[in-house]
Amino acid sequence: MKNLKFSIITFYQFKQNNELEKIKRLLKHFCSFHKIKGTILLAYEGINGTVAGLSEPIKLLEEELKDIGFNGLELKHSYYAFIPFNRIKIKIKKEIVTFDYLQLDVENSTAQHISSDNWNDLIQDKDTVLIDVRNDFEYKMGTFLGAINPRNNNFSDFKIYVDSFLSKKKDKKIAIFCTGGIRCEKASSYMLNKGFKNLFQLKGGILQYLKDTTKENSAWLGECFVFDNRVSIQNELLEGTYELCHGCRYPVNLKDRSSKHFVKGISCPKCYNKTSDEKKIRLQERNKQIKISKKMGLYNPYIQYTTTDFS
């Protein structure tokens, strides 16, 4: 039942605002008081966040964001048995999603948004060029059937892909997608600025599509990386199979975890021979402290807490 799970909201809005310090203080106080955890980024161009808490405080936060002036949020809901964040972080940044290109009017100039209901028809059209704008490791975890991987190490690299590989396809029908939609807003604004004409993006991103689409009708293959302790989700927003390696912060799958080089909380096949002995000792000590905290009923940010713990 939903009331036995934490409410998670992922949201963004491109809306210029000059009162960043004031908003930061207000949200920090509000979230701390209501035991809401997660990350909220503020910039002159708008707001971007994913936070979690009990259902009523999350509803109150949605109203608070509207009162502040963010009444056009792209907002998505999901639920999880454990609190998926360890603390609340609210930061003021140059951009709410880093693209290293500030000459964009994202508030007014982006691609045509396509709903989940119409997405399959668009991407199954043989004339559509389908592009995953996320990073390389996210693509490898899962993507839409037929999607192109630009092999981005970070989102800012997508500009290079556009300029180097897509510049001759400005009149083609191009569909782009990302996790929640925000990277597509920046990417499509950049592409329109570069002269692309026939451009579409998935409204609400993969998260909205997986929520709206049954597994039988889904064109999604694999799992979707999410930026919280859930690590990944599957079709119909079911819990994924990936975990984070605490040694390198890289997602590890079932095969990785069966390796002799995987030590829970310390290392995985990707980092076992790269992590220093000093760091491994620190991680071992942290694991010990987690076990002691569990045994003695003490708070530790790395313990999985349920809604009962928040009552």
Secondary structure, 3 states (H helix, E strand, C coil): CHHHCEEEEEEEEECCCCCHHHHHHHHHHHHHHCCCEEEEEEECCEEEEEEEECHHHHHHHHHHHHHHCCCCCEEEEEEECCCCCCCEEEEECCCCCCCCCCCCCCCCCCCEEECHHHHHHHHHCCCEEEEECCEHHHHHHEEECCCECCCECCHHHHHHHHHHHHHHHCCCEEEEECCCCHHHHHHHHHHHHCCCCEEEEECCHHHHHHHHCCHHHCCEEECEECCCCCCEECHHHCECCCEECCCCCCEECHHHHCCCCCECCCECCCCCCCCCHHHHHHHHHHHHHHHHHHHHCCCCCCCCCCHHHHC
